[in-house]
Amino acid sequence: MKRWLALMLLLAALPASAAEVAGVKLEDKIKLGASELLLNGAGIRTRVFFKVYVGALYLPEKKSAAAEALAQKGAKRVALTM
């Protein structure tokens, strides 16, 4: 029982793995200059049946509404992977 508890605590202490969209791994956090940005959302763009690109939005803090994300001060990053 103690071994299982120790294993569970160890696994809980590990950082969460990065997100993956269509085989493209995206980091949960990135540094942009002196700022640390968090992955706010990611998705894939398709045209007809072709997967065109994976896009990711990084913001200083997570936001759920587009207006809040655009109004947010500081660094922002959109990453595109073809």
TAFEN-V298856 format. One record per run of one state. SS is the DSSP state (h for helix, s for strand, l for the rest). FROM is the first residue (numbers start at 0). TO is the last residue. Records with the same first field share a line. If there is no record, write none. Layout:
SS->FROM-TO ; FROM-TO
//
This chain:
l->0-0 ; 13-17 ; 21-22 ; 26-27 ; 32-33 ; 47-48 ; 59-64 ; 71-74 ; 81-81
h->1-12 ; 65-70
s->18-20 ; 23-25 ; 28-31 ; 34-46 ; 49-58 ; 75-80
//
